Amino acid sequence: MPFDPDHLVCGVIGAGAMGRGIAQVAATGGMRVLLCDSRAGAAQEAKDFVAKLFARAVEKGGMTAEAKDGVLSNIEIVDAPSAMGPCNIVIEAIVENLDVKRALFAELEGIVAADCILATNTSSLAVTTIGAGLKAPGRFAGLHFFNPVPVMKLVEVIDGVRTESWVGDALMAIGRRMGREPVRLKDAPGFLVNQIGRGFTIESAHLASEGIAGFADIDRVMRDVAGFRMGPFELMELTGLDVTQPASVAIYEQSYHEPRYRPVMLMKSRYEAGILGRKTARGFYDYDAGGKPVVAAERPAPAARPQSVWVSGAEADGSAALTALLRELGASIESGATPSAAALILVTPLGDDATTCAVEQGLDPQHTVAVDTLFPMVKRRTIMTTPVTDVAYREMAHGLLASDGKPVTVIRDSPGFIAQRVVAMICNIGCALAQNRTAVPADIDKGATLGLNYPHGPLAFGDLLGPAKILKVLANMQRAYGDPRYRPSLWLTRRARLGVSLATPDA
Ligand SMILES: NC(=O)c1ccc[n+]([C@@H]2O[C@H](COP(=O)([O-])OP(=O)(O)OC[C@H]3O[C@@H](n4cnc5c(N)ncnc54)[C@H](O)[C@@H]3O)[C@@H](O)[C@H]2O)c1
């Protein structure tokens, strides 16, 4: 760093939701902060907001009055960017508009010293593009915080194509001084976190738009089966489609229509109709007068039970896991090489639909039901039918698998059920990010756990479930859909075939 890290002067331009949080964490990290906003009074309002937060922290005993005064005295309100001369770094958090941001940085070039770092907090514009017109683009980079800044520990440090390496190194250190957990990446559409997040939201929207399951069922499965804290539709409700849909389109356009990020009509039409989520009191869910989402109760488990069950051995691990569960449930399990005429036939596919299993394994499709065994069947179970599965057999499978009181979600035929499909997509996007050297595996995983609150990062999730199984899910989905959207990343394919962790770097 060309400056003393203990005496940093940090300019923050834009004192809105993000700028005030950035000013707060910079001041808390011991930096002198110069804060300005083009709207008169906005910077002072931001400082007052931080002062109120700190006053509450003092009341609750989380901070001493001296510490509060010390940090607040670090924040100085200035009138205009022209006052940023003493800064070692200036962070821009103004309106998300390329021309306005470019004009601001061009102005700053004439104000700050030659070794002052210029950083943008843009969420959807390419860092390289914003910096392209600068006289000295080498000292320009992205520093992408998450909302609310003081709560969200992650910060993405983004090297544009012309960013010099010392700038990213310095931003990693500055991020840590702000009490953040920085990750380092190369400029990419949606950076790390917003790219990974497409696997969760867009894939789930594709599932719903194919009529496989309803919004509430997909949310339940992603929470209870895959372990996400919030379902994809609940998340989109909270964020609002006015944020999620344009971000999805931006990533798709910037990546030259990478099929993995292909947006979904279901989201576009709702966005255009103004059905945005919680903020419009209508979204994927309806809302009651108190603003709570209305979620229809699940259908109670039927009393039906099969006389006997035959489990396909085509997937050895899935067959073993399901057989063990059926034993616990007291089912009568057939041991023959083929099912008896009346048996309930259970298959445990990875990425195949129930129809493919029945046809390719020569099983009676009217008696066949598929069970997702890739995830522990502890909190909830997912089953799916072929289009011709006899309703009585579906009811027997549902009744049996719910007989210990665990909920069962019944979906229409789907290559990859719900959880297999969405998690494989997230894992594949993580692998693609590793393959194209956007970031190292540890940072990709950190981005997802800290920035998205996922139970595991994309690569760690793949390792947990088994890289070979994720590869199989994707390959079978690609076969079923004929869509390059599901083509496995070479990063994943190679590591799965070699039997090594997805975190394994190239030698
Ligand atoms: N809100 C988020 O969740 C989030 C997350 C990450 C990044 N971002 C990015 O951070 C930036 C700011 O977002 P926000 O949510 O804080 O917006 P905001 O609307 O809350 O605040 C923007 C502030 O910038 C000021 N401003 C606008 N033009 C200006 C200019 N030319 N000079 C000085 N001040 C100017 C506005 O008066 C306003 O106070 C955007 O680029 C956004 O994409 C937002």
The ligand as an ORCA input file, in Angstrom:
! r2SCAN-3c Opt
* xyz 0 1
  N     -29.077     -1.156     -1.990
  C     -28.416     -2.294     -2.160
  O     -28.851     -3.358     -1.741
  C     -27.081     -2.263     -2.850
  C     -26.180     -3.321     -2.621
  C     -24.924     -3.275     -3.218
  C     -24.600     -2.228     -4.044
  N     -25.506     -1.223     -4.280
  C     -25.086     -0.113     -5.149
  O     -24.715      0.981     -4.339
  C     -25.023      2.201     -5.007
  C     -25.927      3.033     -4.141
  O     -27.081      2.317     -3.818
  P     -28.045      2.726     -2.611
  O     -28.961      1.582     -2.418
  O     -27.244      3.243     -1.484
  O     -28.856      3.940     -3.284
  P     -29.605      5.129     -2.551
  O     -30.573      5.660     -3.532
  O     -30.086      4.712     -1.206
  O     -28.449      6.211     -2.325
  C     -27.784      6.848     -3.365
  C     -27.359      8.228     -2.859
  O     -26.500      8.798     -3.825
  C     -26.838     10.170     -3.979
  N     -26.387     10.578     -5.299
  C     -26.960     10.273     -6.489
  N     -26.212     10.809     -7.477
  C     -25.149     11.417     -6.905
  C     -24.010     12.118     -7.410
  N     -23.833     12.283     -8.706
  N     -23.126     12.584     -6.517
  C     -23.291     12.431     -5.203
  N     -24.358     11.785     -4.665
  C     -25.251     11.278     -5.521
  C     -28.327     10.228     -3.754
  O     -28.729     11.522     -3.347
  C     -28.523      9.188     -2.656
  O     -28.449      9.752     -1.375
  C     -25.620      1.803     -6.351
  O     -24.609      1.753     -7.314
  C     -26.153      0.411     -6.069
  O     -26.246     -0.369     -7.246
  C     -26.720     -1.218     -3.689
*
